[in-house]
Amino acid sequence: MFARLARPGLSTRGQRSHAPPALNAGGQCRPGLPTYIARPPSPPPGERRRRLTQPLCSFQALIGTFLSTILSSARPRAVRLGGWMGGPRWNILSPAPGGALSGGSPVTSQMAHRAEPPDGGWGWMVVLSAFFQSALVFGVLRSFGVFFVEFVAAFEEQAARVSWIASIGIAVQQFGSPVGSALSTKFGPRPVVMAGGILAALGMLLASFATSLTHLYLSIGLLSGSGWALTFTPTLACLSRYFSRRRSLATGLALTGVGLSSFAFAPLFQWLLSHYAWRGALLLVSALSLHLVACGALLRPLSLAEDPAVGGPGTQLTSLLHHGPFLRYTVALTLINTGYFIPYVHLVAHLQDLDWDPLPAAFLLSVVAISDLVGRVASGWLGDAVPGPVARLLMLWTTLTGVILALFPVALAPTALVALAVAYGFTSGALTPVAFSVLPELVGTGKIYCGLGLVQMVESIGGLLGAPLSGYLRDVTGNYTASFVVAGAFLLAGSGVLITLPHFFCFSAPTSKPQDLVTETLGTKVPLPSEGLGEE
């Protein structure tokens, strides 16, 4: 028969009853008497650890399988180069040793190979990183006009002096771009962008303790601007190296982060100002900027076979300074940049001069941001679909943007202002992706780091002078009429310079796509078309 279990309330795992069991003659336990319950044998220590860690290992395996499935299309892969001539395989997604751009698989002593941008793969993760970085850099800059009125009231300063905060930040971001490009060439874009995110967040953090405009000049303008210089240019240059046929579309998708963040940040910043004042709002903006560090971790440098042929940074700089189309393009972007940011700095103040409430005025920037988002995607698609040089599309969008800016002082009715805001958002957003897509056609992907850094450094002059000039005209005239008219004139002048670029009136899209095979022996030298279009 079965032994009776222990009384209720006592554990059944090795608990002892009050007395040893008493058996009758048949070997059965006497009713009513307590008994012992046998303790199961203890598992060995190794088995116990295995049982404890088995759920964790299963969870880790599940997560690993999930991530492998998600990233299967973006994993490093080997492709065969040389086209119909064949050739060995080369890992096009492996980062260079030490983060340098000239790495990849070793080039054999018998044959040097040339690879095209992959037009996908891990490039889409770079697009994702650029999307959030553009949101956290230019989304903050575009929405900073919400702080403009608060700074004027808090420090009792003129509009021209307060305008220098955003202007210094834009100028430092663009003027310091060559530094970010040079550091990315040496160390790779990943550590440079992560360091820039820390600087951008630190600048906003220190700005929340400012007691004068000078403190804001140094914290937001200099420190955060330096962080932005280390993030945006290296990321966009890295993106341009991953795409060739889809470059305009990829750039447009990456820069849609500016439109989405402007839509979200303008009313968000206004709400933060109403609840936490400008100091608390800057603390939260600092926390947002710290996400740039995570974005930088997604970047992976790509090695192209034309990299050794273009030489070092000094050689590239000398070549670009003697490149006529590149210099004219730099002048055009400088003129465009002078008037481009005026609405994002002074549109809210202009609407308040027209007796708009602060919240609806800030919400109009969100309307501009939505239209900007649509314009970037549409322009990126058109840049790849329409035959002919991309510079023609850039001239079209720039001209329309300049005309719309000049019409802002004429519009007084709310309906007309909303219509102009929608039109301005679309055209100003549309010109941005094609502006960055023209540069690889002019200089080639091998010089994109140096070229983009140099362009942003020179055009920083326009970003530095644009907003203070607009604020000065406001102080002199008492309104923003002259400010918007002059801003539109700068964009129209820039579109006039774009007409002088090479192949502007061609009806077929020229390409700067490299050849597959460079040379077959060490003694044979074949010129590399690394200069791109418009070589003079």
URMOJO-V483220 format. One record per helix or strand of 3 or more residues. SS is the DSSP state (A for helix, B for strand). FROM is the first residue (numbers start at 1). LEN is the number of residues. If there is no record, write none. Layout:
BEGIN
ss:from:len
SS:FROM:LEN
SS:FROM:LEN
END
This chain:
BEGIN
ss:from:len
A:45:26
A:72:3
B:78:3
A:83:3
B:89:3
A:97:3
A:123:20
A:145:11
A:159:17
A:177:11
A:189:19
A:213:30
A:247:43
A:292:5
A:308:3
A:313:9
A:324:17
A:342:12
A:358:28
A:390:18
A:414:30
A:445:33
A:481:18
B:517:3
END
